Amino acid sequence: MFQTAFTAPSVEATHTGMALLERGATAIEAMVGAAATVAVSYPHMNSLGGDGFWVIVPAQGEPVGILAGGASGASVGPHCWAGGQSKRGVESILTVGGAVAGWAEALDWQAASCESRASLELLLGDAIALSRKGCRVSRS
């Protein structure tokens, strides 16, 4: 008999992922739900404007990688690191966020590979609720 386990960098996201799995969501769906919850409860680790990198290992076939790191901004160049440090403000932006596009691509891959089970409303429900009511955040 197998036990289901799920972990994430915040308690709220761990609960989201586990609850989704218990409701029959796939691992990809649980990861999207947990990532959205982390974006609220632990945003410096996974924000809506951040990057994402996926390795999906299907039961059959080759692993799939999703690079959801955004493209570099047009004005980013060597001048941004003059003196060995990046500047503050808009010139410190290294890439355009790709995390949400990565979530969509992972869900699209799943839909093309197998039956999708969970609605986007269900996957994002905990993150939306936490956004509305608030939650405790870490000191960092």
N, CA, C and O atoms as a GROMACS GRO file, in nm:
protein
  560
    1MET      N    1   0.084  -0.117   0.000
    1MET     CA    2   0.000   0.000   0.000
    1MET      C    3   0.089   0.124   0.000
    1MET      O    4   0.184   0.134   0.078
    2PHE      N    5   0.057   0.218  -0.087
    2PHE     CA    6   0.134   0.340  -0.098
    2PHE      C    7   0.067   0.453  -0.020
    2PHE      O    8  -0.055   0.462  -0.015
    3GLN      N    9   0.148   0.537   0.038
    3GLN     CA   10   0.101   0.659   0.103
    3GLN      C   11   0.128   0.776   0.009
    3GLN      O   12   0.228   0.778  -0.061
    4THR      N   13   0.040   0.872   0.009
    4THR     CA   14   0.060   0.992  -0.071
    4THR      C   15   0.130   1.095   0.017
    4THR      O   16   0.095   1.112   0.133
    5ALA      N   17   0.227   1.162  -0.041
    5ALA     CA   18   0.298   1.267   0.032
    5ALA      C   19   0.317   1.386  -0.060
    5ALA      O   20   0.322   1.371  -0.183
    6PHE      N   21   0.326   1.503   0.000
    6PHE     CA   22   0.347   1.625  -0.078
    6PHE      C   23   0.418   1.724   0.013
    6PHE      O   24   0.386   1.734   0.131
    7THR      N   25   0.513   1.797  -0.042
    7THR     CA   26   0.580   1.899   0.037
    7THR      C   27   0.605   2.022  -0.048
    7THR      O   28   0.622   2.013  -0.170
    8ALA      N   29   0.608   2.136   0.017
    8ALA     CA   30   0.631   2.265  -0.049
    8ALA      C   31   0.696   2.357   0.054
    8ALA      O   32   0.699   2.324   0.173
    9PRO      N   33   0.749   2.471   0.010
    9PRO     CA   34   0.820   2.558   0.104
    9PRO      C   35   0.731   2.636   0.202
    9PRO      O   36   0.784   2.707   0.288
   10SER      N   37   0.600   2.624   0.192
   10SER     CA   38   0.513   2.685   0.293
   10SER      C   39   0.409   2.583   0.335
   10SER      O   40   0.369   2.497   0.257
   11VAL      N   41   0.366   2.594   0.459
   11VAL     CA   42   0.264   2.503   0.511
   11VAL      C   43   0.138   2.511   0.426
   11VAL      O   44   0.078   2.408   0.394
   12GLU      N   45   0.098   2.632   0.390
   12GLU     CA   46  -0.024   2.651   0.312
   12GLU      C   47  -0.015   2.578   0.178
   12GLU      O   48  -0.110   2.513   0.136
   13ALA      N   49   0.098   2.590   0.112
   13ALA     CA   50   0.115   2.525  -0.018
   13ALA      C   51   0.121   2.374  -0.005
   13ALA      O   52   0.072   2.301  -0.091
   14THR      N   53   0.181   2.325   0.104
   14THR     CA   54   0.183   2.182   0.128
   14THR      C   55   0.041   2.130   0.144
   14THR      O   56   0.005   2.026   0.089
   15HIS      N   57  -0.040   2.202   0.220
   15HIS     CA   58  -0.180   2.162   0.237
   15HIS      C   59  -0.255   2.166   0.103
   15HIS      O   60  -0.335   2.077   0.075
   16THR      N   61  -0.229   2.267   0.022
   16THR     CA   62  -0.294   2.276  -0.110
   16THR      C   63  -0.260   2.155  -0.195
   16THR      O   64  -0.350   2.089  -0.247
   17GLY      N   65  -0.132   2.126  -0.209
   17GLY     CA   66  -0.090   2.013  -0.292
   17GLY      C   67  -0.147   1.881  -0.245
   17GLY      O   68  -0.195   1.801  -0.325
   18MET      N   69  -0.142   1.859  -0.114
   18MET     CA   70  -0.193   1.733  -0.058
   18MET      C   71  -0.344   1.722  -0.078
   18MET      O   72  -0.395   1.616  -0.115
   19ALA      N   73  -0.416   1.832  -0.052
   19ALA     CA   74  -0.561   1.830  -0.069
   19ALA      C   75  -0.600   1.802  -0.214
   19ALA      O   76  -0.695   1.730  -0.241
   20LEU      N   77  -0.526   1.860  -0.308
   20LEU     CA   78  -0.556   1.835  -0.449
   20LEU      C   79  -0.532   1.690  -0.485
   20LEU      O   80  -0.614   1.630  -0.555
   21LEU      N   81  -0.424   1.632  -0.438
   21LEU     CA   82  -0.398   1.490  -0.465
   21LEU      C   83  -0.507   1.403  -0.405
   21LEU      O   84  -0.554   1.308  -0.468
   22GLU      N   85  -0.548   1.435  -0.282
   22GLU     CA   86  -0.654   1.357  -0.217
   22GLU      C   87  -0.787   1.367  -0.291
   22GLU      O   88  -0.870   1.277  -0.282
   23ARG      N   89  -0.806   1.478  -0.365
   23ARG     CA   90  -0.930   1.496  -0.443
   23ARG      C   91  -0.919   1.436  -0.583
   23ARG      O   92  -1.012   1.449  -0.663
   24GLY      N   93  -0.806   1.372  -0.613
   24GLY     CA   94  -0.790   1.305  -0.741
   24GLY      C   95  -0.715   1.383  -0.847
   24GLY      O   96  -0.708   1.340  -0.962
   25ALA      N   97  -0.659   1.497  -0.810
   25ALA     CA   98  -0.579   1.574  -0.906
   25ALA      C   99  -0.451   1.498  -0.939
   25ALA      O  100  -0.405   1.414  -0.862
   26THR      N  101  -0.396   1.528  -1.054
   26THR     CA  102  -0.268   1.469  -1.092
   26THR      C  103  -0.155   1.543  -1.022
   26THR      O  104  -0.177   1.648  -0.962
   27ALA      N  105  -0.036   1.486  -1.029
   27ALA     CA  106   0.082   1.551  -0.969
   27ALA      C  107   0.107   1.688  -1.032
   27ALA      O  108   0.144   1.782  -0.962
   28ILE      N  109   0.087   1.699  -1.162
   28ILE     CA  110   0.106   1.828  -1.230
   28ILE      C  111   0.006   1.930  -1.178
   28ILE      O  112   0.042   2.044  -1.150
   29GLU      N  113  -0.118   1.889  -1.166
   29GLU     CA  114  -0.221   1.979  -1.115
   29GLU      C  115  -0.191   2.021  -0.971
   29GLU      O  116  -0.208   2.138  -0.936
   30ALA      N  117  -0.147   1.927  -0.889
   30ALA     CA  118  -0.112   1.959  -0.750
   30ALA      C  119   0.004   2.058  -0.745
   30ALA      O  120   0.006   2.147  -0.660
   31MET      N  121   0.100   2.043  -0.835
   31MET     CA  122   0.213   2.136  -0.839
   31MET      C  123   0.170   2.276  -0.881
   31MET      O  124   0.219   2.375  -0.826
   32VAL      N  125   0.080   2.286  -0.976
   32VAL     CA  126   0.030   2.418  -1.018
   32VAL      C  127  -0.045   2.483  -0.902
   32VAL      O  128  -0.024   2.601  -0.873
   33GLY      N  129  -0.131   2.408  -0.836
   33GLY     CA  130  -0.204   2.463  -0.722
   33GLY      C  131  -0.111   2.506  -0.611
   33GLY      O  132  -0.128   2.614  -0.553
   34ALA      N  133  -0.012   2.424  -0.580
   34ALA     CA  134   0.084   2.458  -0.474
   34ALA      C  135   0.169   2.578  -0.514
   34ALA      O  136   0.196   2.665  -0.431
   35ALA      N  137   0.210   2.584  -0.640
   35ALA     CA  138   0.291   2.698  -0.686
   35ALA      C  139   0.213   2.828  -0.674
   35ALA      O  140   0.269   2.931  -0.635
   36ALA      N  141   0.085   2.824  -0.708
   36ALA     CA  142   0.002   2.944  -0.694
   36ALA      C  143  -0.010   2.985  -0.548
   36ALA      O  144  -0.007   3.103  -0.515
   37THR      N  145  -0.023   2.887  -0.459
   37THR     CA  146  -0.031   2.916  -0.316
   37THR      C  147   0.101   2.969  -0.263
   37THR      O  148   0.102   3.060  -0.180
   38VAL      N  149   0.212   2.915  -0.310
   38VAL     CA  150   0.344   2.967  -0.270
   38VAL      C  151   0.358   3.112  -0.315
   38VAL      O  152   0.418   3.194  -0.244
   39ALA      N  153   0.304   3.145  -0.431
   39ALA     CA  154   0.313   3.282  -0.481
   39ALA      C  155   0.246   3.381  -0.385
   39ALA      O  156   0.281   3.499  -0.383
   40VAL      N  157   0.150   3.333  -0.307
   40VAL     CA  158   0.082   3.418  -0.208
   40VAL      C  159   0.151   3.408  -0.072
   40VAL      O  160   0.177   3.510  -0.008
   41SER      N  161   0.180   3.286  -0.028
   41SER     CA  162   0.226   3.263   0.109
   41SER      C  163   0.378   3.273   0.127
   41SER      O  164   0.425   3.288   0.239
   42TYR      N  165   0.452   3.264   0.020
   42TYR     CA  166   0.599   3.264   0.028
   42TYR      C  167   0.653   3.324  -0.102
   42TYR      O  168   0.732   3.260  -0.172
   43PRO      N  169   0.610   3.446  -0.135
   43PRO     CA  170   0.628   3.501  -0.270
   43PRO      C  171   0.771   3.520  -0.316
   43PRO      O  172   0.797   3.522  -0.437
   44HIS      N  173   0.865   3.535  -0.225
   44HIS     CA  174   1.003   3.552  -0.271
   44HIS      C  175   1.063   3.422  -0.323
   44HIS      O  176   1.171   3.423  -0.382
   45MET      N  177   0.996   3.311  -0.303
   45MET     CA  178   1.042   3.183  -0.356
   45MET      C  179   0.974   3.144  -0.487
   45MET      O  180   1.026   3.061  -0.561
   46ASN      N  181   0.860   3.203  -0.515
   46ASN     CA  182   0.787   3.166  -0.637
   46ASN      C  183   0.680   3.272  -0.661
   46ASN      O  184   0.568   3.260  -0.612
   47SER      N  185   0.714   3.373  -0.735
   47SER     CA  186   0.617   3.480  -0.756
   47SER      C  187   0.555   3.470  -0.895
   47SER      O  188   0.606   3.400  -0.983
   48LEU      N  189   0.445   3.539  -0.912
   48LEU     CA  190   0.380   3.541  -1.043
   48LEU      C  191   0.471   3.603  -1.148
   48LEU      O  192   0.457   3.573  -1.267
   49GLY      N  193   0.562   3.688  -1.107
   49GLY     CA  194   0.655   3.750  -1.200
   49GLY      C  195   0.789   3.680  -1.208
   49GLY      O  196   0.885   3.734  -1.264
   50GLY      N  197   0.797   3.559  -1.154
   50GLY     CA  198   0.922   3.485  -1.151
   50GLY      C  199   0.935   3.386  -1.265
   50GLY      O  200   0.860   3.390  -1.362
   51ASP      N  201   1.030   3.298  -1.250
   51ASP     CA  202   1.057   3.195  -1.350
   51ASP      C  203   1.014   3.059  -1.296
   51ASP      O  204   0.988   3.044  -1.177
   52GLY      N  205   1.006   2.963  -1.384
   52GLY     CA  206   0.974   2.827  -1.344
   52GLY      C  207   1.046   2.728  -1.433
   52GLY      O  208   1.067   2.752  -1.552
   53PHE      N  209   1.081   2.616  -1.376
   53PHE     CA  210   1.153   2.512  -1.449
   53PHE      C  211   1.092   2.378  -1.409
   53PHE      O  212   1.090   2.342  -1.292
   54TRP      N  213   1.044   2.307  -1.507
   54TRP     CA  214   0.972   2.182  -1.484
   54TRP      C  215   1.047   2.063  -1.542
   54TRP      O  216   1.105   2.073  -1.651
   55VAL      N  217   1.047   1.952  -1.470
   55VAL     CA  218   1.087   1.823  -1.523
   55VAL      C  219   0.971   1.729  -1.492
   55VAL      O  220   0.941   1.700  -1.376
   56ILE      N  221   0.906   1.682  -1.597
   56ILE     CA  222   0.792   1.592  -1.584
   56ILE      C  223   0.837   1.455  -1.633
   56ILE      O  224   0.886   1.440  -1.745
   57VAL      N  225   0.820   1.355  -1.548
   57VAL     CA  226   0.860   1.220  -1.584
   57VAL      C  227   0.733   1.135  -1.594
   57VAL      O  228   0.679   1.090  -1.494
   58PRO      N  229   0.688   1.115  -1.717
   58PRO     CA  230   0.565   1.036  -1.734
   58PRO      C  231   0.589   0.888  -1.705
   58PRO      O  232   0.703   0.841  -1.711
   59ALA      N  233   0.484   0.817  -1.674
   59ALA     CA  234   0.496   0.673  -1.649
   59ALA      C  235   0.549   0.601  -1.773
   59ALA      O  236   0.622   0.503  -1.760
   60GLN      N  237   0.513   0.648  -1.890
   60GLN     CA  238   0.560   0.592  -2.017
   60GLN      C  239   0.629   0.702  -2.096
   60GLN      O  240   0.576   0.814  -2.105
   61GLY      N  241   0.741   0.675  -2.152
   61GLY     CA  242   0.806   0.772  -2.239
   61GLY      C  243   0.919   0.849  -2.170
   61GLY      O  244   0.956   0.822  -2.056
   62GLU      N  245   0.971   0.943  -2.244
   62GLU     CA  246   1.086   1.021  -2.201
   62GLU      C  247   1.045   1.138  -2.110
   62GLU      O  248   0.934   1.189  -2.121
   63PRO      N  249   1.135   1.181  -2.022
   63PRO     CA  250   1.108   1.300  -1.941
   63PRO      C  251   1.086   1.423  -2.029
   63PRO      O  252   1.140   1.433  -2.140
   64VAL      N  253   1.007   1.515  -1.979
   64VAL     CA  254   0.975   1.638  -2.050
   64VAL      C  255   1.025   1.755  -1.965
   64VAL      O  256   1.000   1.760  -1.845
   65GLY      N  257   1.094   1.847  -2.028
   65GLY     CA  258   1.139   1.967  -1.959
   65GLY      C  259   1.065   2.089  -2.009
   65GLY      O  260   1.042   2.104  -2.129
   66ILE      N  261   1.029   2.176  -1.917
   66ILE     CA  262   0.965   2.303  -1.954
   66ILE      C  263   1.051   2.414  -1.896
   66ILE      O  264   1.069   2.424  -1.775
   67LEU      N  265   1.102   2.496  -1.984
   67LEU     CA  266   1.181   2.612  -1.944
   67LEU      C  267   1.088   2.732  -1.942
   67LEU      O  268   1.051   2.784  -2.048
   68ALA      N  269   1.049   2.775  -1.823
   68ALA     CA  270   0.957   2.888  -1.810
   68ALA      C  271   1.031   3.006  -1.749
   68ALA      O  272   0.977   3.081  -1.668
   69GLY      N  273   1.155   3.022  -1.791
   69GLY     CA  274   1.232   3.139  -1.754
   69GLY      C  275   1.211   3.242  -1.864
   69GLY      O  276   1.233   3.214  -1.982
   70GLY      N  277   1.169   3.358  -1.825
   70GLY     CA  278   1.136   3.458  -1.924
   70GLY      C  279   1.257   3.506  -2.002
   70GLY      O  280   1.372   3.485  -1.962
   71ALA      N  281   1.230   3.569  -2.112
   71ALA     CA  282   1.335   3.626  -2.196
   71ALA      C  283   1.396   3.747  -2.127
   71ALA      O  284   1.331   3.812  -2.045
   72SER      N  285   1.519   3.776  -2.158
   72SER     CA  286   1.583   3.895  -2.103
   72SER      C  287   1.516   4.020  -2.155
   72SER      O  288   1.472   4.026  -2.270
   73GLY      N  289   1.508   4.120  -2.070
   73GLY     CA  290   1.454   4.248  -2.112
   73GLY      C  291   1.545   4.311  -2.217
   73GLY      O  292   1.666   4.290  -2.215
   74ALA      N  293   1.488   4.388  -2.308
   74ALA     CA  294   1.565   4.446  -2.419
   74ALA      C  295   1.677   4.538  -2.371
   74ALA      O  296   1.780   4.550  -2.438
   75SER      N  297   1.659   4.604  -2.257
   75SER     CA  298   1.760   4.700  -2.213
   75SER      C  299   1.866   4.638  -2.122
   75SER      O  300   1.958   4.708  -2.079
   76VAL      N  301   1.855   4.507  -2.093
   76VAL     CA  302   1.952   4.444  -2.005
   76VAL      C  303   2.080   4.416  -2.084
   76VAL      O  304   2.075   4.362  -2.194
   77GLY      N  305   2.188   4.454  -2.028
   77GLY     CA  306   2.318   4.430  -2.093
   77GLY      C  307   2.429   4.447  -1.992
   77GLY      O  308   2.403   4.465  -1.873
   78PRO      N  309   2.553   4.441  -2.038
   78PRO     CA  310   2.668   4.452  -1.948
   78PRO      C  311   2.669   4.579  -1.863
   78PRO      O  312   2.723   4.579  -1.753
   79HIS      N  313   2.610   4.687  -1.915
   79HIS     CA  314   2.608   4.811  -1.838
   79HIS      C  315   2.532   4.796  -1.706
   79HIS      O  316   2.553   4.875  -1.614
   80CYS      N  317   2.444   4.697  -1.696
   80CYS     CA  318   2.367   4.676  -1.575
   80CYS      C  319   2.452   4.623  -1.460
   80CYS      O  320   2.411   4.630  -1.344
   81TRP      N  321   2.571   4.572  -1.491
   81TRP     CA  322   2.657   4.516  -1.388
   81TRP      C  323   2.788   4.591  -1.376
   81TRP      O  324   2.888   4.535  -1.331
   82ALA      N  325   2.789   4.715  -1.414
   82ALA     CA  326   2.911   4.797  -1.401
   82ALA      C  327   2.953   4.797  -1.255
   82ALA      O  328   2.872   4.823  -1.166
   83GLY      N  329   3.078   4.768  -1.230
   83GLY     CA  330   3.128   4.762  -1.093
   83GLY      C  331   3.098   4.631  -1.024
   83GLY      O  332   3.124   4.619  -0.904
   84GLY      N  333   3.045   4.533  -1.095
   84GLY     CA  334   3.024   4.401  -1.038
   84GLY      C  335   2.889   4.378  -0.971
   84GLY      O  336   2.862   4.268  -0.925
   85GLN      N  337   2.805   4.479  -0.965
   85GLN     CA  338   2.674   4.462  -0.904
   85GLN      C  339   2.565   4.514  -0.997
   85GLN      O  340   2.585   4.610  -1.072
   86SER      N  341   2.450   4.447  -0.992
   86SER     CA  342   2.339   4.496  -1.072
   86SER      C  343   2.282   4.621  -1.005
   86SER      O  344   2.295   4.640  -0.885
   87LYS      N  345   2.221   4.704  -1.084
   87LYS     CA  346   2.160   4.826  -1.034
   87LYS      C  347   2.028   4.796  -0.965
   87LYS      O  348   1.977   4.684  -0.974
   88ARG      N  349   1.974   4.892  -0.900
   88ARG     CA  350   1.842   4.880  -0.838
   88ARG      C  351   1.737   4.934  -0.933
   88ARG      O  352   1.769   5.002  -1.031
   89GLY      N  353   1.610   4.903  -0.905
   89GLY     CA  354   1.502   4.954  -0.987
   89GLY      C  355   1.483   4.874  -1.114
   89GLY      O  356   1.521   4.758  -1.122
   90VAL      N  357   1.424   4.939  -1.213
   90VAL     CA  358   1.389   4.870  -1.337
   90VAL      C  359   1.511   4.812  -1.408
   90VAL      O  360   1.499   4.712  -1.478
   91GLU      N  361   1.627   4.874  -1.392
   91GLU     CA  362   1.747   4.821  -1.459
   91GLU      C  363   1.800   4.694  -1.394
   91GLU      O  364   1.888   4.629  -1.449
   92SER      N  365   1.747   4.658  -1.278
   92SER     CA  366   1.791   4.535  -1.212
   92SER      C  367   1.712   4.414  -1.260
   92SER      O  368   1.745   4.301  -1.222
   93ILE      N  369   1.610   4.434  -1.341
   93ILE     CA  370   1.529   4.323  -1.389
   93ILE      C  371   1.610   4.241  -1.489
   93ILE      O  372   1.659   4.294  -1.589
   94LEU      N  373   1.623   4.112  -1.461
   94LEU     CA  374   1.704   4.026  -1.546
   94LEU      C  375   1.622   3.957  -1.654
   94LEU      O  376   1.668   3.942  -1.767
   95THR      N  377   1.502   3.916  -1.619
   95THR     CA  378   1.417   3.848  -1.716
   95THR      C  379   1.272   3.890  -1.699
   95THR      O  380   1.233   3.947  -1.597
   96VAL      N  381   1.195   3.862  -1.800
   96VAL     CA  382   1.050   3.880  -1.793
   96VAL      C  383   0.994   3.751  -1.736
   96VAL      O  384   1.028   3.643  -1.784
   97GLY      N  385   0.909   3.760  -1.635
   97GLY     CA  386   0.859   3.641  -1.567
   97GLY      C  387   0.792   3.541  -1.660
   97GLY      O  388   0.719   3.580  -1.751
   98GLY      N  389   0.818   3.413  -1.637
   98GLY     CA  390   0.759   3.308  -1.719
   98GLY      C  391   0.688   3.202  -1.638
   98GLY      O  392   0.640   3.104  -1.695
   99ALA      N  393   0.679   3.218  -1.505
   99ALA     CA  394   0.623   3.113  -1.419
   99ALA      C  395   0.481   3.074  -1.458
   99ALA      O  396   0.451   2.955  -1.472
  100VAL      N  397   0.394   3.171  -1.476
  100VAL     CA  398   0.254   3.140  -1.506
  100VAL      C  399   0.242   3.072  -1.642
  100VAL      O  400   0.161   2.981  -1.660
  101ALA      N  401   0.322   3.116  -1.738
  101ALA     CA  402   0.323   3.050  -1.870
  101ALA      C  403   0.369   2.905  -1.855
  101ALA      O  404   0.322   2.817  -1.927
  102GLY      N  405   0.461   2.880  -1.763
  102GLY     CA  406   0.506   2.743  -1.737
  102GLY      C  407   0.396   2.657  -1.678
  102GLY      O  408   0.383   2.540  -1.713
  103TRP      N  409   0.316   2.716  -1.588
  103TRP     CA  410   0.203   2.642  -1.533
  103TRP      C  411   0.109   2.602  -1.646
  103TRP      O  412   0.065   2.488  -1.653
  104ALA      N  413   0.080   2.697  -1.733
  104ALA     CA  414  -0.012   2.672  -1.845
  104ALA      C  415   0.045   2.565  -1.938
  104ALA      O  416  -0.028   2.477  -1.984
  105GLU      N  417   0.174   2.573  -1.965
  105GLU     CA  418   0.236   2.474  -2.054
  105GLU      C  419   0.232   2.334  -1.992
  105GLU      O  420   0.207   2.236  -2.062
  106ALA      N  421   0.257   2.325  -1.862
  106ALA     CA  422   0.250   2.194  -1.795
  106ALA      C  423   0.108   2.137  -1.801
  106ALA      O  424   0.090   2.018  -1.826
  107LEU      N  425   0.009   2.222  -1.777
  107LEU     CA  426  -0.130   2.175  -1.785
  107LEU      C  427  -0.169   2.139  -1.928
  107LEU      O  428  -0.244   2.043  -1.949
  108ASP      N  429  -0.118   2.214  -2.026
  108ASP     CA  430  -0.144   2.180  -2.166
  108ASP      C  431  -0.080   2.046  -2.202
  108ASP      O  432  -0.141   1.965  -2.271
  109TRP      N  433   0.043   2.023  -2.154
  109TRP     CA  434   0.110   1.895  -2.179
  109TRP      C  435   0.027   1.783  -2.120
  109TRP      O  436   0.006   1.680  -2.184
  110GLN      N  437  -0.019   1.802  -1.997
  110GLN     CA  438  -0.100   1.699  -1.932
  110GLN      C  439  -0.227   1.673  -2.012
  110GLN      O  440  -0.264   1.557  -2.033
  111ALA      N  441  -0.295   1.779  -2.056
  111ALA     CA  442  -0.420   1.762  -2.130
  111ALA      C  443  -0.397   1.685  -2.259
  111ALA      O  444  -0.483   1.607  -2.301
  112ALA      N  445  -0.283   1.706  -2.323
  112ALA     CA  446  -0.252   1.635  -2.447
  112ALA      C  447  -0.208   1.491  -2.421
  112ALA      O  448  -0.219   1.406  -2.509
  113SER      N  449  -0.159   1.464  -2.301
  113SER     CA  450  -0.104   1.333  -2.268
  113SER      C  451  -0.201   1.241  -2.196
  113SER      O  452  -0.191   1.118  -2.207
  114CYS      N  453  -0.293   1.300  -2.123
  114CYS     CA  454  -0.389   1.220  -2.048
  114CYS      C  455  -0.511   1.305  -2.017
  114CYS      O  456  -0.517   1.424  -2.051
  115GLU      N  457  -0.605   1.245  -1.954
  115GLU     CA  458  -0.728   1.317  -1.921
  115GLU      C  459  -0.701   1.417  -1.808
  115GLU      O  460  -0.648   1.381  -1.703
  116SER      N  461  -0.737   1.542  -1.832
  116SER     CA  462  -0.725   1.644  -1.728
  116SER      C  463  -0.845   1.630  -1.635
  116SER      O  464  -0.957   1.608  -1.681
  117ARG      N  465  -0.822   1.644  -1.507
  117ARG     CA  466  -0.929   1.616  -1.411
  117ARG      C  467  -0.976   1.739  -1.335
  117ARG      O  468  -1.096   1.751  -1.308
  118ALA      N  469  -0.888   1.829  -1.300
  118ALA     CA  470  -0.924   1.939  -1.210
  118ALA      C  471  -0.944   2.069  -1.286
  118ALA      O  472  -0.875   2.098  -1.383
  119SER      N  473  -1.040   2.147  -1.239
  119SER     CA  474  -1.065   2.277  -1.301
  119SER      C  475  -0.962   2.378  -1.252
  119SER      O  476  -0.903   2.362  -1.145
  120LEU      N  477  -0.941   2.482  -1.331
  120LEU     CA  478  -0.850   2.589  -1.291
  120LEU      C  479  -0.902   2.655  -1.163
  120LEU      O  480  -0.823   2.698  -1.079
  121GLU      N  481  -1.033   2.664  -1.150
  121GLU     CA  482  -1.093   2.721  -1.029
  121GLU      C  483  -1.052   2.641  -0.905
  121GLU      O  484  -1.021   2.700  -0.801
  122LEU      N  485  -1.050   2.510  -0.915
  122LEU     CA  486  -1.008   2.426  -0.804
  122LEU      C  487  -0.858   2.443  -0.778
  122LEU      O  488  -0.817   2.456  -0.663
  123LEU      N  489  -0.778   2.442  -0.884
  123LEU     CA  490  -0.633   2.451  -0.868
  123LEU      C  491  -0.589   2.582  -0.803
  123LEU      O  492  -0.496   2.584  -0.722
  124LEU      N  493  -0.656   2.691  -0.837
  124LEU     CA  494  -0.617   2.823  -0.786
  124LEU      C  495  -0.699   2.866  -0.665
  124LEU      O  496  -0.676   2.974  -0.610
  125GLY      N  497  -0.795   2.784  -0.623
  125GLY     CA  498  -0.886   2.822  -0.515
  125GLY      C  499  -0.818   2.860  -0.385
  125GLY      O  500  -0.853   2.963  -0.327
  126ASP      N  501  -0.723   2.781  -0.339
  126ASP     CA  502  -0.655   2.814  -0.212
  126ASP      C  503  -0.576   2.943  -0.224
  126ASP      O  504  -0.578   3.026  -0.132
  127ALA      N  505  -0.507   2.962  -0.334
  127ALA     CA  506  -0.428   3.085  -0.353
  127ALA      C  507  -0.519   3.207  -0.355
  127ALA      O  508  -0.486   3.311  -0.296
  128ILE      N  509  -0.632   3.195  -0.420
  128ILE     CA  510  -0.727   3.307  -0.426
  128ILE      C  511  -0.782   3.336  -0.286
  128ILE      O  512  -0.791   3.452  -0.246
  129ALA      N  513  -0.818   3.231  -0.213
  129ALA     CA  514  -0.872   3.250  -0.078
  129ALA      C  515  -0.768   3.315   0.014
  129ALA      O  516  -0.801   3.406   0.090
  130LEU      N  517  -0.642   3.269   0.008
  130LEU     CA  518  -0.536   3.329   0.090
  130LEU      C  519  -0.512   3.474   0.051
  130LEU      O  520  -0.484   3.558   0.137
  131SER      N  521  -0.523   3.504  -0.077
  131SER     CA  522  -0.504   3.642  -0.123
  131SER      C  523  -0.611   3.733  -0.064
  131SER      O  524  -0.584   3.848  -0.030
  132ARG      N  525  -0.729   3.681  -0.051
  132ARG     CA  526  -0.840   3.761   0.000
  132ARG      C  527  -0.836   3.777   0.152
  132ARG      O  528  -0.861   3.886   0.204
  133LYS      N  529  -0.806   3.669   0.222
  133LYS     CA  530  -0.813   3.676   0.369
  133LYS      C  531  -0.678   3.704   0.434
  133LYS      O  532  -0.672   3.746   0.550
  134GLY      N  533  -0.569   3.681   0.360
  134GLY     CA  534  -0.436   3.701   0.415
  134GLY      C  535  -0.384   3.576   0.482
  134GLY      O  536  -0.460   3.484   0.512
  135CYS      N  537  -0.255   3.572   0.504
  135CYS     CA  538  -0.194   3.459   0.571
  135CYS      C  539  -0.063   3.505   0.636
  135CYS      O  540  -0.010   3.611   0.603
  136ARG      N  541  -0.015   3.425   0.726
  136ARG     CA  542   0.111   3.454   0.792
  136ARG      C  543   0.226   3.430   0.694
  136ARG      O  544   0.225   3.331   0.621
  137VAL      N  545   0.322   3.518   0.691
  137VAL     CA  546   0.437   3.502   0.603
  137VAL      C  547   0.564   3.488   0.689
  137VAL      O  548   0.565   3.527   0.806
  138SER      N  549   0.668   3.434   0.630
  138SER     CA  550   0.792   3.416   0.703
  138SER      C  551   0.864   3.549   0.722
  138SER      O  552   0.833   3.647   0.654
  139ARG      N  553   0.957   3.553   0.813
  139ARG     CA  554   1.036   3.674   0.836
  139ARG      C  555   1.118   3.712   0.714
  139ARG      O  556   1.143   3.830   0.690
  140SER      N  557   1.160   3.614   0.638
  140SER     CA  558   1.242   3.644   0.520
  140SER      C  559   1.155   3.687   0.404
  140SER      O  560   1.206   3.716   0.296
   0.00000   0.00000   0.00000
